[in-house]
Amino acid sequence: MRLYRPMKIAGFTLIEMVTVILILGIIVVGVSSFVIFGTRIFVESSSVDQVLSQSRFGIERMTRDIRRAVPNSMRILTAADGSYQCIELLPIAASTSYLEAPFVPQTASNTLTAIKSIRSITAGQSVLIYPLTLAEIYNPQGTTAKRFTVQSVAESSDELTITLTQTVRFSEASPVQRLFVADTPLSYCFVSHGTDIDLRLYQGYGYQASQPSPTSMGSGVLMAQSVTNTLLINPAIILTPATLMTNAIVHLQPIFSVNGETFQYQHQVQVMNVP
């Protein structure tokens, strides 16, 4: 007669299962907290890096254009309510020395000769000789002035013959016979919308006797965001005009803020160009 022993069935007790579930829950919570924290750090650092890159690009672009501004062409306009602040300038497209040009009290002419410049001169650009004031640069031009429009350019050896759109006389000669060629003015504006301020570049709006506001220059191109200056109290741009002893200096001091972190530029740009 054979005896059969009952088989033992292996398994987990309720206490063991509850213990495992608790341990796994603690591990999952710890891992998820680590992942969430890492993700938050990545998102915040990406936002800071984006604002830093935008601000650096905007300041470098402003610096480049300011350094090549026609002498005495910079002017600043700040809204009475602090909603915007703009700096306008006329960038140099080419420069050279003139050889012959019609000046007061000489006979008027529509041509002048100059030494060939490195950069080409084209129709529609403006030629300027000895600009000293904003009015001489931006105001409407008559037949006697310091800025006139190019109609055509003829090249012969190392000389250029520049034909203007009208018969004119330049009102004053340059002491060193310097000739500037420019396209049209441009403006950099810090424009407020709500609690944030954007840096925008405006171009192609033409010469205007009074400095234009952002609303009259179109939509502009966004250069940077997250500026937090109080423009009436702590302006983003300060202009120190040129004197007989010093060059013009533009102080750029925008404040940028992102994710509770704030940083401010303290940048000075010296305008080396002289009439």
Backbone as JSON, one array per atom type, in Angstrom:
{
  "sequence": "MRLYRPMKIAGFTLIEMVTVILILGIIVVGVSSFVIFGTRIFVESSSVDQVLSQSRFGIERMTRDIRRAVPNSMRILTAADGSYQCIELLPIAASTSYLEAPFVPQTASNTLTAIKSIRSITAGQSVLIYPLTLAEIYNPQGTTAKRFTVQSVAESSDELTITLTQTVRFSEASPVQRLFVADTPLSYCFVSHGTDIDLRLYQGYGYQASQPSPTSMGSGVLMAQSVTNTLLINPAIILTPATLMTNAIVHLQPIFSVNGETFQYQHQVQVMNVP",
  "N": [[0.84, -1.19, 0.0], [0.62, 2.14, -0.95], [1.63, 5.34, 0.3], [0.57, 8.68, -0.05], [1.9, 11.83, 0.01], [0.76, 15.1, 0.76], [1.14, 17.82, -1.64], [3.18, 20.74, -1.27], [2.21, 24.07, -1.7], [3.76, 26.84, -3.0], [3.87, 30.43, -2.31], [2.95, 33.95, -1.83], [2.52, 35.74, 1.11], [-0.05, 37.89, 2.41], [1.05, 40.0, 3.84], [3.64, 40.11, 2.83], [3.13, 40.85, 0.18], [1.98, 43.38, 0.51], [4.13, 44.7, 1.62], [6.01, 44.64, -0.49], [4.62, 46.18, -2.39], [4.55, 48.66, -1.1], [7.3, 49.25, -0.98], [7.93, 49.36, -3.74], [6.29, 51.53, -4.44], [7.51, 53.62, -3.02], [9.98, 53.69, -4.34], [9.16, 54.37, -6.98], [8.02, 56.91, -6.54], [10.29, 58.31, -5.69], [11.96, 58.11, -7.99], [10.34, 59.35, -9.93], [10.17, 61.94, -8.88], [12.82, 62.72, -9.13], [13.09, 62.68, -11.93], [11.17, 64.63, -12.66], [12.27, 66.88, -11.39], [14.73, 67.08, -12.75], [13.78, 67.53, -15.34], [12.51, 70.0, -14.97], [14.72, 71.62, -14.34], [16.07, 71.47, -16.78], [14.22, 72.7, -18.55], [14.05, 75.29, -17.43], [16.74, 76.15, -17.6], [17.02, 76.09, -20.35], [15.26, 78.14, -21.09], [16.53, 80.35, -19.9], [18.94, 80.28, -21.33], [17.98, 80.79, -23.9], [17.0, 83.44, -23.66], [19.41, 84.72, -22.98], [20.89, 84.29, -25.33], [19.31, 85.66, -27.24], [19.43, 88.28, -26.18], [22.16, 88.8, -26.3], [22.6, 88.67, -29.07], [20.93, 90.81, -29.92], [22.16, 93.07, -28.64], [24.74, 92.97, -29.74], [24.15, 93.37, -32.45], [23.03, 95.96, -32.36], [25.3, 97.34, -31.46], [27.06, 97.03, -33.62], [25.72, 98.47, -35.67], [25.56, 101.02, -34.52], [28.24, 101.76, -34.35], [28.84, 102.2, -36.99], [27.53, 104.48, -37.68], [26.49, 107.48, -39.33], [28.2, 110.51, -38.66], [26.86, 112.49, -36.03], [24.23, 111.67, -36.41], [22.62, 110.3, -34.66], [19.77, 110.02, -32.57], [17.53, 110.14, -29.77], [14.38, 109.01, -28.64], [11.94, 109.06, -26.19], [8.93, 107.82, -24.96], [6.33, 109.76, -23.42], [4.8, 108.41, -21.59], [6.38, 106.31, -20.99], [6.21, 104.03, -22.55], [7.79, 103.27, -24.66], [11.17, 103.41, -25.96], [13.4, 104.78, -28.25], [16.26, 104.62, -30.39], [17.53, 106.32, -33.09], [19.37, 106.18, -36.12], [21.65, 106.85, -38.84], [23.01, 104.59, -40.87], [26.29, 104.07, -42.2], [26.89, 103.29, -45.53], [28.94, 103.36, -47.34], [32.13, 104.99, -47.62], [34.33, 107.64, -48.58], [36.72, 109.85, -50.16], [36.01, 113.0, -51.49], [36.79, 114.6, -54.61], [36.11, 116.74, -56.3], [33.41, 118.95, -55.8], [30.25, 120.65, -55.81], [30.08, 123.61, -54.01], [28.69, 126.14, -51.88], [29.96, 129.41, -52.39], [29.89, 128.51, -55.05], [29.11, 127.63, -58.51], [26.07, 125.9, -59.04], [25.66, 122.34, -59.44], [25.06, 119.04, -60.76], [26.73, 116.95, -60.39], [29.53, 115.24, -58.88], [32.93, 114.38, -58.09], [34.82, 111.61, -56.87], [37.14, 109.61, -54.93], [37.51, 106.18, -55.7], [35.54, 103.95, -53.84], [35.71, 101.24, -51.42], [33.36, 99.82, -51.01], [30.48, 99.51, -53.07], [28.63, 102.2, -54.64], [25.29, 103.05, -55.1], [22.34, 103.88, -57.05], [19.78, 105.86, -55.52], [20.81, 105.9, -52.99], [22.07, 108.09, -50.39], [24.27, 110.9, -50.43], [26.49, 112.5, -48.23], [28.05, 115.4, -46.99], [30.06, 116.71, -44.59], [28.15, 116.61, -42.28], [26.65, 118.12, -39.51], [24.53, 118.57, -37.78], [21.36, 117.28, -36.6], [19.21, 118.24, -38.1], [20.39, 118.81, -40.56], [20.74, 116.3, -41.53], [18.29, 114.84, -41.42], [16.12, 116.52, -42.15], [13.89, 117.68, -44.78], [15.36, 118.13, -47.99], [16.6, 120.93, -49.82], [17.86, 122.73, -52.59], [20.24, 123.56, -51.68], [22.17, 122.14, -49.37], [23.26, 119.49, -47.14], [22.92, 116.88, -47.66], [22.18, 114.76, -50.33], [20.54, 112.95, -53.04], [21.6, 110.04, -54.82], [21.7, 109.56, -58.29], [23.01, 108.17, -60.36], [26.09, 106.35, -60.91], [29.28, 106.6, -62.26], [32.2, 104.87, -63.19], [35.67, 105.37, -63.48], [38.8, 104.32, -63.91], [40.42, 104.94, -60.95], [38.59, 106.69, -60.03], [35.37, 108.08, -59.23], [32.42, 109.26, -60.74], [29.78, 110.86, -59.56], [26.43, 111.23, -60.13], [23.81, 113.34, -59.23], [20.32, 113.55, -58.25], [19.36, 116.06, -58.76], [20.21, 119.47, -59.53], [22.58, 120.96, -57.48], [24.03, 122.57, -54.52], [26.43, 121.98, -52.1], [26.32, 122.95, -48.72], [28.51, 123.32, -47.08], [31.99, 122.64, -46.93], [33.96, 119.69, -46.23], [36.56, 119.55, -43.83], [38.52, 117.62, -44.28], [37.84, 116.6, -46.69], [35.92, 114.52, -46.67], [33.54, 112.09, -47.65], [30.39, 110.74, -47.13], [28.3, 107.91, -47.68], [25.02, 106.76, -47.56], [22.24, 104.56, -46.83], [19.02, 104.32, -45.84], [17.52, 105.68, -42.81], [17.54, 103.82, -39.67], [15.98, 102.33, -36.79], [16.27, 101.34, -33.39], [14.18, 100.04, -31.01], [12.91, 99.86, -27.72], [10.09, 98.43, -26.81], [7.12, 98.49, -25.01], [4.76, 96.03, -24.02], [2.19, 95.3, -22.2], [3.37, 93.78, -19.32], [5.87, 93.22, -20.18], [8.81, 93.96, -22.2], [9.91, 94.42, -25.49], [12.73, 94.28, -27.71], [13.02, 95.85, -30.76], [13.78, 96.11, -34.26], [13.57, 98.62, -36.68], [13.19, 99.45, -40.06], [13.45, 101.01, -43.33], [11.53, 103.06, -43.39], [12.09, 105.6, -44.19], [13.35, 109.05, -44.45], [12.61, 111.32, -41.88], [11.66, 114.44, -40.53], [11.02, 114.84, -37.8], [11.72, 112.63, -35.16], [10.45, 109.41, -35.59], [7.78, 107.46, -34.03], [7.38, 104.06, -32.78], [4.87, 103.07, -33.72], [4.5, 104.35, -36.13], [6.33, 103.29, -37.83], [5.91, 100.77, -38.76], [5.76, 97.16, -38.22], [8.22, 96.15, -37.45], [11.23, 94.22, -36.61], [11.61, 91.54, -34.44], [14.07, 91.48, -31.99], [14.94, 90.86, -29.39], [13.64, 89.7, -26.23], [11.87, 89.94, -23.03], [12.75, 92.18, -21.57], [13.05, 94.37, -18.81], [13.28, 97.01, -18.0], [12.36, 100.08, -16.38], [11.49, 102.48, -18.29], [11.35, 105.29, -18.07], [12.57, 105.83, -15.67], [14.83, 104.19, -15.42], [16.39, 104.17, -18.08], [16.92, 102.22, -21.09], [18.7, 103.04, -22.99], [21.2, 105.49, -23.24], [22.4, 108.5, -24.49], [25.39, 110.14, -25.05], [26.22, 113.02, -26.47], [28.49, 113.93, -29.17], [31.37, 116.05, -28.79], [33.63, 118.83, -29.33], [35.92, 117.77, -28.32], [35.51, 115.1, -27.69], [34.24, 111.88, -28.79], [30.95, 110.74, -29.75], [29.05, 108.8, -27.4], [27.27, 105.88, -26.79], [25.31, 104.53, -24.31], [24.38, 101.39, -23.44], [22.08, 99.76, -21.52], [20.16, 97.64, -20.95], [17.86, 95.68, -18.98], [17.37, 92.3, -18.41], [15.07, 89.7, -17.67], [14.28, 86.46, -16.51], [12.57, 83.61, -15.44], [12.68, 84.46, -12.77], [15.31, 85.26, -12.52], [17.62, 87.91, -12.95], [19.5, 89.96, -15.13], [21.77, 92.51, -16.17], [22.94, 94.51, -18.83], [25.88, 96.45, -19.17], [27.0, 98.41, -21.26], [29.11, 100.23, -23.36], [29.24, 102.12, -26.31], [31.37, 103.54, -28.56], [31.3, 106.07, -30.93], [33.26, 106.33, -33.55], [33.38, 107.68, -35.94], [33.89, 110.76, -37.61], [32.95, 114.03, -38.82]],
  "CA": [[0.0, 0.0, 0.0], [1.42, 3.36, -1.05], [1.14, 6.53, 1.0], [0.79, 9.92, -0.82], [2.06, 13.03, 0.82], [0.2, 16.29, 0.06], [2.14, 18.75, -2.19], [3.23, 22.08, -0.69], [2.03, 25.13, -2.71], [4.52, 28.06, -2.62], [3.18, 31.69, -2.62], [3.25, 35.12, -0.99], [1.52, 36.1, 2.09], [-0.6, 39.24, 2.25], [2.01, 40.96, 4.42], [4.75, 40.25, 1.89], [2.66, 41.62, -0.98], [1.82, 44.78, 0.9], [5.48, 45.25, 1.81], [6.59, 44.87, -1.82], [3.92, 47.31, -3.01], [5.02, 49.89, -0.45], [8.68, 49.52, -1.42], [7.88, 49.81, -5.14], [5.71, 52.88, -4.46], [8.54, 54.58, -2.58], [10.96, 53.81, -5.43], [8.55, 55.11, -8.09], [7.92, 58.32, -6.15], [11.64, 58.89, -5.71], [12.43, 58.23, -9.37], [9.55, 60.36, -10.64], [10.58, 63.25, -8.37], [14.11, 63.02, -9.74], [12.85, 62.98, -13.35], [10.48, 65.91, -12.73], [13.23, 67.91, -11.02], [15.67, 67.22, -13.86], [13.08, 68.16, -16.46], [12.3, 71.41, -14.64], [16.01, 72.29, -14.49], [16.36, 71.57, -18.22], [13.33, 73.71, -19.15], [14.44, 76.61, -16.94], [18.04, 76.51, -18.17], [16.8, 76.37, -21.78], [14.65, 79.47, -21.17], [17.59, 81.32, -19.6], [19.89, 80.28, -22.45], [17.34, 81.45, -25.03], [17.0, 84.88, -23.41], [20.8, 85.17, -23.08], [21.28, 84.31, -26.75], [18.61, 86.77, -27.88], [19.95, 89.56, -25.7], [23.52, 88.97, -26.84], [22.47, 88.99, -30.49], [20.39, 92.16, -30.07], [23.15, 94.07, -28.24], [25.83, 92.96, -30.73], [23.64, 94.0, -33.68], [22.96, 97.39, -32.08], [26.67, 97.84, -31.38], [27.61, 97.1, -34.98], [25.09, 99.56, -36.41], [25.91, 102.3, -33.9], [29.62, 102.07, -34.7], [28.95, 102.66, -38.38], [26.56, 105.56, -37.88], [26.96, 108.77, -39.86], [28.4, 111.44, -37.53], [25.77, 113.38, -35.59], [22.93, 111.2, -36.92], [21.88, 109.56, -33.63], [18.84, 110.75, -31.72], [16.76, 109.25, -28.9], [13.01, 109.42, -28.35], [11.31, 108.28, -25.13], [7.51, 108.17, -24.82], [6.02, 110.45, -22.17], [4.25, 107.44, -20.65], [7.35, 105.25, -20.77], [5.83, 102.82, -23.27], [8.86, 102.9, -25.6], [12.36, 104.25, -26.1], [14.01, 104.47, -29.53], [17.44, 105.33, -30.88], [17.54, 106.34, -34.55], [20.67, 106.52, -36.68], [21.82, 106.67, -40.28], [24.21, 103.77, -41.02], [27.16, 104.33, -43.35], [26.99, 102.2, -46.51], [30.29, 103.5, -47.94], [32.76, 106.29, -47.36], [35.49, 107.9, -49.42], [37.08, 111.27, -50.19], [35.62, 113.63, -52.75], [37.81, 115.38, -55.29], [35.46, 117.98, -56.7], [31.99, 118.98, -55.48], [29.74, 122.03, -55.83], [29.84, 124.21, -52.7], [28.36, 127.57, -51.82], [29.07, 130.1, -53.35], [30.2, 128.08, -56.41], [27.96, 127.35, -59.38], [25.4, 124.64, -58.74], [25.93, 121.26, -60.38], [24.44, 117.77, -60.35], [27.77, 115.91, -60.36], [30.74, 115.41, -58.06], [33.89, 113.3, -58.31], [35.36, 111.08, -55.62], [38.01, 108.44, -55.03], [36.75, 104.93, -55.7], [35.4, 103.38, -52.51], [35.75, 99.78, -51.36], [31.99, 99.38, -51.2], [29.86, 100.16, -54.22], [27.63, 103.24, -54.43], [24.22, 102.77, -56.04], [21.25, 104.85, -57.15], [18.85, 105.87, -54.41], [21.5, 106.18, -51.75], [22.31, 109.51, -50.12], [25.64, 111.33, -50.17], [26.54, 113.55, -47.22], [29.34, 116.06, -46.79], [30.19, 117.5, -43.36], [26.9, 116.76, -41.5], [26.94, 118.54, -38.14], [23.33, 118.62, -36.96], [20.29, 116.37, -36.99], [18.4, 118.85, -39.16], [21.11, 118.69, -41.84], [20.67, 114.9, -41.96], [16.94, 114.29, -41.54], [15.11, 117.43, -42.69], [13.76, 117.7, -46.24], [16.49, 118.83, -48.61], [16.35, 121.81, -50.96], [18.97, 122.66, -53.55], [21.46, 123.86, -50.92], [22.07, 121.32, -48.16], [24.42, 118.62, -46.91], [22.55, 115.51, -48.06], [21.47, 114.68, -51.6], [20.28, 111.57, -53.48], [22.37, 109.58, -55.97], [20.94, 109.09, -59.45], [23.83, 107.16, -61.04], [27.52, 106.4, -60.61], [30.15, 106.14, -63.35], [33.54, 104.57, -62.68], [36.76, 105.53, -64.43], [40.05, 104.07, -63.19], [40.24, 104.99, -59.49], [37.69, 107.8, -59.7], [33.92, 107.92, -59.41], [31.62, 110.43, -61.04], [28.47, 110.63, -58.97], [25.4, 112.14, -60.62], [22.72, 113.48, -58.26], [18.99, 113.63, -58.85], [19.04, 117.45, -59.03], [21.33, 120.41, -59.5], [22.66, 121.35, -56.07], [25.26, 123.05, -53.92], [26.61, 121.6, -50.7], [26.4, 124.19, -47.95], [29.78, 123.47, -46.37], [32.98, 121.63, -47.31], [34.59, 118.95, -45.15], [37.97, 119.92, -43.68], [39.38, 116.56, -44.79], [37.21, 116.15, -47.93], [35.29, 113.22, -46.42], [32.22, 111.9, -48.24], [29.67, 109.58, -46.61], [27.18, 107.39, -48.47], [24.12, 106.04, -46.65], [20.94, 104.11, -47.33], [17.96, 105.05, -45.13], [17.68, 105.53, -41.36], [16.97, 102.68, -38.96], [15.72, 102.59, -35.37], [16.14, 100.26, -32.42], [13.21, 100.5, -30.02], [12.43, 99.03, -26.62], [8.65, 98.68, -26.88], [6.39, 97.81, -23.94], [3.43, 95.45, -24.25], [1.83, 94.71, -20.92], [4.44, 93.83, -18.32], [7.13, 92.86, -20.83], [9.33, 94.9, -23.19], [10.66, 93.8, -26.58], [13.66, 95.09, -28.52], [12.67, 95.68, -32.17], [14.51, 96.87, -35.27], [12.7, 99.19, -37.71], [13.93, 99.93, -41.24], [12.7, 101.25, -44.55], [10.46, 104.04, -43.22], [12.5, 106.84, -44.83], [13.8, 110.2, -43.67], [11.55, 112.13, -41.27], [12.23, 115.56, -39.8], [10.87, 114.51, -36.39], [11.96, 111.21, -34.93], [9.17, 108.69, -35.59], [7.48, 106.51, -32.97], [7.26, 102.7, -33.32], [3.61, 102.84, -34.43], [4.56, 104.95, -37.47], [7.43, 102.67, -38.58], [5.58, 99.4, -39.13], [5.81, 96.17, -37.15], [9.59, 95.94, -37.0], [11.75, 92.85, -36.48], [11.89, 91.22, -33.04], [15.48, 91.18, -31.76], [15.09, 90.28, -28.06], [12.46, 89.79, -25.36], [12.05, 89.84, -21.58], [13.39, 93.37, -21.0], [12.23, 94.81, -17.68], [13.6, 98.38, -17.59], [11.37, 101.14, -16.27], [12.18, 103.32, -19.26], [11.41, 106.69, -17.64], [13.44, 105.93, -14.5], [16.08, 103.51, -15.74], [16.32, 103.96, -19.54], [17.78, 101.19, -21.66], [19.69, 103.7, -23.84], [21.58, 106.86, -22.9], [23.3, 109.04, -25.52], [26.26, 111.27, -24.72], [26.56, 113.56, -27.8], [29.89, 114.27, -29.45], [31.81, 117.42, -28.59], [34.87, 119.11, -30.06], [37.02, 117.02, -27.7], [35.2, 113.68, -27.51], [33.29, 111.24, -29.7], [29.67, 110.37, -29.16], [29.04, 107.52, -26.71], [25.93, 105.34, -26.51], [25.31, 103.62, -23.18], [23.32, 100.39, -23.53], [21.93, 99.15, -20.21], [18.88, 96.94, -20.77], [17.75, 94.66, -17.94], [16.61, 91.14, -18.86], [14.61, 88.87, -16.56], [13.66, 85.2, -16.91], [12.46, 82.64, -14.35], [13.09, 85.06, -11.51], [16.7, 85.68, -12.56], [17.76, 89.2, -13.64], [20.86, 90.38, -15.47], [21.78, 93.81, -16.85], [24.11, 94.88, -19.62], [26.48, 97.77, -18.99], [27.81, 98.4, -22.48], [29.32, 101.55, -23.97], [29.65, 102.08, -27.71], [31.92, 104.81, -28.98], [31.16, 106.34, -32.36], [34.56, 106.89, -33.95], [33.27, 108.47, -37.17], [33.86, 112.22, -37.45], [32.6, 114.65, -40.09]],
  "C": [[0.88, 1.25, 0.0], [0.75, 4.52, -0.31], [1.48, 7.78, 0.18], [0.85, 11.11, 0.13], [1.49, 14.24, 0.08], [1.31, 17.24, -0.41], [2.03, 20.12, -1.52], [3.12, 23.14, -1.8], [2.73, 26.4, -2.23], [3.73, 29.3, -3.03], [3.6, 32.8, -1.68], [2.12, 35.33, 0.0], [1.05, 37.52, 1.83], [0.37, 40.3, 2.77], [3.17, 41.19, 3.46], [4.33, 41.09, 0.68], [2.52, 43.1, -0.65], [3.19, 45.44, 1.07], [6.13, 45.58, 0.47], [5.94, 46.08, -2.5], [4.38, 48.63, -2.41], [6.43, 50.27, -0.91], [8.71, 50.03, -2.86], [7.3, 51.22, -5.24], [6.72, 53.93, -4.06], [9.57, 54.79, -3.68], [10.42, 54.63, -6.59], [8.44, 56.59, -7.77], [9.27, 59.0, -6.2], [12.15, 59.11, -7.12], [11.67, 59.32, -10.12], [9.91, 61.77, -10.18], [11.91, 63.67, -8.99], [13.94, 63.41, -11.21], [12.19, 64.35, -13.51], [11.43, 67.06, -12.42], [14.23, 68.16, -12.15], [15.04, 67.9, -15.06], [12.88, 69.64, -16.22], [13.6, 72.19, -14.8], [16.34, 72.49, -15.96], [15.53, 72.66, -18.87], [13.76, 75.11, -18.73], [15.78, 77.06, -17.54], [17.92, 76.81, -19.66], [16.19, 77.75, -21.97], [15.69, 80.55, -20.92], [18.57, 81.43, -20.76], [19.29, 80.99, -23.67], [17.34, 82.96, -24.86], [18.42, 85.45, -23.51], [21.24, 85.28, -24.53], [20.61, 85.46, -27.49], [19.19, 88.11, -27.46], [21.33, 89.83, -26.26], [23.47, 89.34, -28.32], [21.97, 90.42, -30.7], [21.41, 93.24, -29.74], [24.3, 94.12, -29.25], [25.4, 93.61, -32.04], [23.53, 95.52, -33.5], [24.35, 98.01, -32.09], [27.26, 98.01, -32.77], [27.03, 98.26, -35.75], [25.45, 100.93, -35.84], [27.32, 102.71, -34.3], [29.78, 102.56, -36.13], [27.93, 103.75, -38.7], [27.23, 106.79, -38.47], [27.13, 109.73, -38.68], [27.19, 112.33, -37.29], [24.39, 112.95, -36.09], [22.1, 110.49, -35.85], [20.97, 110.49, -32.83], [17.96, 109.76, -30.98], [15.4, 109.86, -28.63], [12.43, 108.49, -27.3], [9.87, 108.76, -24.97], [7.26, 108.8, -23.45], [5.46, 109.49, -21.14], [5.18, 106.25, -20.41], [7.06, 103.98, -21.53], [6.88, 102.39, -24.31], [10.03, 103.87, -25.48], [13.09, 103.81, -27.36], [15.3, 105.25, -29.73], [17.43, 105.19, -32.4], [18.92, 106.76, -35.01], [20.67, 106.27, -38.18], [23.11, 105.88, -40.5], [24.98, 104.09, -42.3], [27.19, 103.1, -44.25], [28.36, 102.18, -47.16], [30.83, 104.86, -47.57], [34.01, 106.41, -48.22], [35.86, 109.38, -49.29], [36.66, 111.86, -51.52], [36.78, 114.44, -53.31], [37.28, 116.74, -55.7], [33.97, 117.87, -56.37], [31.52, 120.42, -55.49], [29.42, 122.54, -54.43], [29.43, 125.66, -52.85], [29.66, 128.35, -51.63], [29.35, 129.71, -54.8], [28.92, 127.84, -57.21], [27.36, 125.99, -59.05], [25.66, 123.61, -59.83], [25.24, 119.99, -59.88], [25.45, 116.63, -60.33], [28.87, 116.27, -59.36], [31.63, 114.22, -58.33], [34.49, 112.89, -56.97], [36.31, 109.93, -55.91], [37.16, 107.18, -54.92], [36.72, 104.32, -54.3], [35.44, 101.85, -52.57], [34.37, 99.2, -51.6], [31.34, 100.17, -52.33], [28.83, 101.2, -53.78], [26.56, 103.06, -55.5], [23.17, 103.88, -56.02], [20.29, 104.71, -55.98], [19.5, 106.1, -53.06], [21.7, 107.68, -51.59], [23.81, 109.76, -49.94], [25.59, 112.51, -49.2], [27.95, 114.1, -47.11], [29.22, 116.97, -45.57], [28.87, 117.69, -42.62], [27.23, 117.06, -40.04], [25.73, 118.51, -37.22], [22.31, 117.59, -37.47], [19.45, 116.93, -38.13], [19.07, 118.7, -40.51], [21.03, 117.26, -42.39], [19.25, 114.48, -42.29], [15.92, 115.22, -42.2], [15.02, 117.34, -44.21], [14.83, 118.59, -46.87], [16.02, 119.73, -49.76], [17.47, 121.65, -51.97], [20.29, 123.06, -52.91], [21.34, 123.15, -49.58], [23.34, 120.5, -48.0], [24.14, 117.16, -47.24], [21.74, 115.55, -49.34], [21.42, 113.22, -52.07], [21.05, 111.25, -54.76], [21.42, 109.11, -57.07], [21.69, 107.98, -60.18], [25.29, 107.37, -60.67], [28.28, 105.84, -61.8], [31.57, 105.98, -62.81], [34.57, 104.7, -63.79], [38.07, 105.42, -63.67], [39.78, 104.06, -61.68], [39.3, 106.1, -59.06], [36.24, 107.43, -59.97], [33.32, 109.28, -59.78], [30.2, 110.14, -60.58], [27.5, 111.68, -59.48], [24.23, 112.14, -59.64], [21.39, 113.67, -58.98], [18.57, 115.06, -59.18], [20.32, 118.29, -59.02], [21.4, 121.06, -58.13], [23.97, 122.08, -55.77], [25.31, 122.56, -52.48], [26.91, 122.86, -49.9], [27.73, 124.39, -47.25], [30.72, 122.33, -46.77], [33.54, 120.93, -46.07], [36.06, 119.36, -45.03], [38.94, 118.89, -44.24], [38.79, 115.92, -46.05], [36.57, 114.76, -47.79], [33.87, 113.2, -46.98], [31.6, 110.63, -47.66], [28.54, 109.21, -47.55], [26.33, 106.53, -47.54], [22.87, 105.59, -47.38], [19.85, 104.93, -46.66], [18.13, 104.83, -43.63], [17.09, 104.22, -40.84], [16.84, 103.04, -37.48], [15.7, 101.29, -34.59], [15.23, 100.78, -31.31], [12.95, 99.43, -28.96], [10.95, 99.37, -26.46], [7.94, 97.84, -25.83], [5.08, 97.23, -24.45], [3.06, 94.69, -22.98], [2.96, 94.89, -19.92], [5.81, 93.54, -18.91], [7.51, 93.92, -21.86], [10.14, 94.13, -24.21], [11.63, 94.8, -27.18], [13.36, 94.79, -29.98], [13.51, 96.59, -33.05], [13.55, 97.32, -36.35], [13.57, 99.76, -38.83], [12.96, 100.26, -42.36], [11.59, 102.26, -44.44], [10.84, 105.42, -43.75], [12.93, 107.93, -43.86], [12.6, 110.98, -43.15], [12.18, 113.2, -40.4], [12.16, 115.34, -38.3], [11.06, 113.01, -36.22], [10.65, 110.46, -34.81], [9.02, 107.75, -34.39], [7.33, 105.12, -33.57], [5.99, 102.47, -34.13], [3.62, 103.39, -35.84], [5.65, 104.33, -38.34], [7.12, 101.24, -39.0], [5.7, 98.46, -37.94], [7.2, 95.93, -36.63], [9.96, 94.47, -36.92], [12.12, 92.62, -35.02], [13.34, 90.79, -32.89], [15.7, 90.49, -30.41], [13.82, 90.51, -27.26], [12.87, 89.82, -23.9], [12.87, 90.98, -21.0], [12.47, 93.93, -19.92], [12.58, 96.22, -17.19], [12.34, 99.2, -17.37], [11.94, 102.32, -17.05], [12.29, 104.79, -18.85], [12.39, 106.87, -16.48], [14.82, 105.34, -14.79], [16.1, 103.18, -17.23], [17.29, 102.9, -20.01], [18.9, 101.79, -22.51], [19.94, 105.11, -23.33], [22.61, 107.33, -23.93], [24.07, 110.22, -24.95], [26.74, 111.85, -26.05], [28.05, 113.87, -27.94], [30.15, 115.75, -29.16], [33.07, 117.64, -29.43], [36.03, 118.28, -29.56], [36.76, 115.52, -27.61], [34.23, 113.18, -28.57], [31.98, 110.98, -28.98], [29.77, 108.99, -28.52], [27.59, 107.12, -26.45], [26.07, 104.32, -25.38], [24.11, 102.68, -23.31], [23.23, 99.67, -22.19], [20.57, 98.5, -20.02], [18.97, 95.89, -19.67], [16.87, 93.54, -18.47], [16.25, 90.28, -17.65], [13.94, 87.61, -17.1], [13.71, 84.24, -15.72], [12.96, 83.19, -13.02], [14.52, 85.51, -11.46], [16.81, 86.95, -13.41], [19.23, 89.46, -13.93], [20.78, 91.64, -16.33], [23.07, 94.0, -17.62], [24.57, 96.28, -19.22], [27.49, 97.93, -20.11], [27.9, 99.81, -23.06], [29.84, 101.38, -25.39], [30.14, 103.46, -28.13], [31.82, 104.94, -30.49], [32.41, 107.06, -32.85], [34.46, 107.79, -35.18], [33.18, 109.96, -36.86], [33.56, 112.85, -38.81], [33.79, 114.95, -40.98]]
}
